[in-house]
Amino acid sequence: MPAWSHILLYRAVTLVADVLLAFITATVIIPTLAAWLHQQSGAAHGSLTMAGTIALWLMPLFFLVTLLAAGEIATMRAVWRWATGRIQKARTAGAERATTDRPGTSVTHRETTRRGRRRR
């Protein structure tokens, strides 16, 4: 499989996973969490004032949504880094395979990696 197909495959898998994670969080987890907090805070009974509703329902919801967003961003970055590592392994394997196909050529690992190249 060519190197560009690995790049497209891993990036597509990463983007689909990120979109699904964000979509499920936005349509399922946050509304469920909001309804639970609304019920538990007493705001559902109508006995709280506007200040009480903000203090006992809205601010805890905002805090938990912020924590969820931070966790999602960390997860998305970890998945992106995983895909980048897999792409680098595929590129390295492709470069090694290309050098072994041609007799008389010898390329070291240092020459096939990004860090081993000299800056011009």
VOGU-3710 file (C-alpha; in Angstrom, 3 decimals, decimal comma):
1> mpawshilly> 0,000/0,000/0,000  1,492/3,411/-0,923  2,497/5,795/1,848  -0,118/8,381/0,900  -2,883/5,828/1,382  -1,687/5,199/4,944  -1,769/8,921/5,608  -5,305/9,234/4,274  -6,490/6,134/6,106  -5,129/7,123/9,513
11> ravtlvadvl> -6,207/10,748/9,192  -9,705/9,710/8,086  -10,032/7,287/11,010  -8,826/10,019/13,373  -11,260/12,605/12,030  -14,215/10,204/12,125  -13,397/9,226/15,716  -13,105/12,898/16,706  -16,396/13,829/15,062  -18,211/10,899/16,678
21> lafitatvii> -16,764/11,750/20,086  -17,808/15,396/19,805  -21,246/14,526/18,405  -22,064/11,958/21,088  -20,881/14,305/23,807  -22,920/17,217/22,459  -26,125/15,286/21,803  -26,167/12,659/24,553  -23,804/13,270/27,444  -24,236/17,019/27,997
31> ptlaawlhqq> -28,079/17,045/27,785  -28,283/14,020/30,090  -25,892/15,644/32,525  -27,871/18,900/32,375  -31,156/17,115/33,064  -29,644/15,209/35,982  -28,173/18,374/37,490  -31,478/20,202/36,975  -33,319/17,484/38,863  -30,746/17,144/41,643
41> sgaahgsltm> -30,386/20,890/42,265  -34,074/21,430/42,916  -34,452/23,756/39,942  -36,992/21,362/38,455  -39,407/22,067/41,310  -39,413/25,799/40,628  -38,539/26,656/44,208  -35,196/28,304/43,374  -34,713/31,949/42,543  -32,744/33,012/39,480
51> agtialwlmp> -29,576/33,376/41,579  -30,153/29,925/43,089  -30,653/28,390/39,663  -27,417/29,913/38,441  -25,490/28,893/41,558  -26,878/25,376/41,942  -27,479/24,319/38,365  -25,878/26,492/35,721  -22,398/26,913/37,224  -21,923/23,210/38,070
61> lfflvtllaa> -23,085/22,376/34,538  -20,623/24,879/33,083  -17,818/23,403/35,189  -18,577/19,821/34,163  -18,919/20,743/30,487  -15,538/22,481/30,682  -14,004/19,346/32,191  -15,582/17,228/29,459  -14,227/19,554/26,775  -10,717/19,393/28,229
71> geiatmravw> -10,909/15,594/28,361  -12,148/15,434/24,787  -9,377/17,684/23,545  -6,783/15,544/25,334  -8,308/12,390/23,836  -8,391/13,895/20,348  -4,753/14,947/20,620  -3,774/11,459/21,802  -5,566/9,856/18,846  -3,911/12,320/16,448
81> rwatgriqka> -0,478/11,524/17,895  -1,186/7,794/17,639  -2,072/8,234/13,964  1,068/10,290/13,382  3,179/7,530/14,912  1,525/4,904/12,746  2,100/7,059/9,640  5,786/7,441/10,524  6,109/3,677/10,943  4,470/3,148/7,557
91> rtagaeratt> 6,812/5,693/5,943  9,858/4,089/7,541  8,739/0,630/6,443  8,106/1,951/2,932  11,539/3,577/2,776  13,212/0,396/4,017  11,289/-1,687/1,518  12,243/0,694/-1,289  15,938/0,505/-0,404  15,979/-3,283/-0,162
101> drpgtsvthr> 14,382/-3,573/-3,611  17,357/-1,856/-5,259  20,588/-3,829/-5,026  23,680/-1,911/-3,996  21,841/0,823/-2,097  22,156/1,256/1,598  20,184/3,848/3,505  20,543/4,141/7,242  17,658/4,743/9,582  19,026/8,210/10,335
111> ettrrgrrrr> 18,759/9,202/6,683  15,110/8,118/6,381  13,810/10,029/9,374  12,896/13,662/9,494  15,369/14,411/12,282  18,277/12,905/10,366  17,959/15,284/7,412  20,210/18,273/7,249  18,689/21,732/7,128  19,447/23,746/4,067
//
